[in-house]
């Protein structure tokens, strides 16, 4: 194994693709969270019927004030490769890193073993040995036209850099609602410059 391959395996989390409802979706398997989640964008795009969450809760992101209320869940039916088909209950939340995030409950229920050096997962499913291997970085951008697009959220500094790099872009501006429902002056000015884009 080359030094470049070792470095890639050492520094990247497990990315793969699954198929659900006939579409390719991006999957991450990670141990850092305690709830399997599915992107609300994927749920809406594929018109998946959700259920009310039996135990709604609030998810607190790293920065203060960025609270997300989790009120829906969905039983995701997916397959990875030829041999592995599964169903997993997932909380529906706004995420942009992937469409499906499988974490501790998935690993626990499947008794999945993570082989750190190879960045692979192995487990038995209905008596069949399954070994999941990550997508190489070169594969992550392929088949984008067949997969559900991911939303990208970027900070102000990166936004300015992107504006300098590209000629055309689309974005959704999100901001905290204030009591008067009045937009900041800077936002009003920007929206006034693009009346043909903003309804």
N, C-alpha and C positions, 0 to 999 in steps of 0.2 A: 504494500500500500504506500502511495506517495505521501510526502509531507503535506501537500496541498489537500489531499483527501482526508488525512488524519485531522488536519486543522478544521476542515469543514464539518466532520463528524463531531468534533469536540465542542464546536461553538454554535451549532444549530439545533433547534428543537425538532421534533419529529413532525414532518409535513408529508401528507399523502393526498390522494384523491379518492373519493367514493362516488358511487352512482346512486342517486335517489330520484325517483319519479322520472327516470330517463335523462337526467341531467348530471353533468360532472359537478362535484362540489369539493371545495378545499377543506381538508381535515387536519387538525393538529391534535396530537396525543401528548399530554403533559401531566405532570404530577402536582403542579402548583396550585390547583383549584380543587374545591370539594364538591362541585356540581357540574354534571355534563350540561353543556349549553348548545343551543342552536341559534343562529342569527335570525333576528326578526325579519330581516330583508329576505332571507331564503324562504322563510315561512310564507311571507306575503307574495313573493314572486311565484312560488309553486302552488299558491292557494291551498296551503295545508290547514286542515281543521284543528285548531288548538282547543285545549280544555282549560278551565280555570285552575290555577295552581292550588293544590290542597292546603299548602302552608305558605301564603305570599310573604315575601320578605323584601328588605331593602338591601341593595348591593352598594357598598361604599367604595369608590375608586380612590386612587392615591391622593388626589388633591381634594381639599375640603370643599364641600358644597356640591360635589359631583355624585349625587345619589341617584340610583336607578331602582325603580320599584319592579320587582319580578312578580307578575300576576298570572302568567300563562305557562303552560307546559305542553309538550308535544311528543308523541311516540314516533321517533324517526326510524323509518325502514330504509336500510342502506346496504350496499355491498362494496367490498374492496377486493379487486381481483376476481378470479374464477371461483375460489373455494369459500370465501368468507362472506356470509350474509347474516345480518343481525337486525335487531330492533332495540333501541335505547330510548328511555325517557329522558328528555332534555328540557331544561328551563329555557324559555324564549327571552332573549335579551338583545340589546344593541351591541354587536361586536363587529369589528372590521378586520380582525386578524385572519379570520377564517369563517367558513359557513357552519362547521360542526367542530366543537371542542370536546374531546373525550378525555376525562380526567380520572380521579381516584375511584369513583363508583364503578366506572366501566372496567378499570384495571382490576378492582377487587372482585367484581362479579365474574369476570372472565378468568381470574387467577393469572392474569397476564404478567409475564416476566420481561422486564426491560434489560436488554443486553447493551450496556452503556457504550462500550467501545465500538460496536457495530451500529449502534442506534437503531436496533430492531426490537420488535415485540413478538413473543411467542406464547401460545396457549392452545388448549384443546377446545374444540367446539364440536359437540355431538360426536366425540371420539376421533375427530379429524384434527391432525396437527396443523395449526395455522402459524405462519411466520410472516409478519408484516415488515416490509423494508421501506425506508423513506424515499421520497422522490429526490433525485439529485437536483441541485439548484438550477441546472440547465432546463429541467422539465417543468419547473414551477410556472413559467410563463407560457407554456404551450397549451393549445386547445382552449385559450381564453374565449374564443368565439363560441365554444360549446358549453362553457361553464357559466354559472351565475356570477355576474361581476361583483367584486367586493367594493364597498364604499371606502374612500380614503379620507381620513381626518388628519389635517396638518395644522401645525402652529403658525402663528403670524410670520415669524422669520422665514420658515420654509416656504410659506405661501409667496412671499416676495421673491424668493429665489426661483420658484417655479414660474412665476409670471415673467421673469427675465429670460427664462429658458425656452418657453413655448409661446406660440402665437394664438392658440385657441384653447379655451378650457371652460369647464362647467363646474359649478360648485353650489353647495347649499350652505347658507349662513345660519348658524344656530347661536342664539343668545338667550340669556336669562330674561324671563318676562318680568317687567317691573309693574308696580301697582297701577300706573296710569296707562299702561299699554302704549307708551310713546316710544318710538325708536330714537336711539341716539342720533344727534345731528349728522355725524360722520356717515352713519348707515343710510340715513335719508338721502344725503348727497350722492352716495354711491348708487343707490337704487334709482335715483333720478337720472343717472347717466345711462342706465340700461332699461328704459321703459319697455322695449320690445322683448326683453328676456324675462323680466319680473312681472308677474300678474298684478 
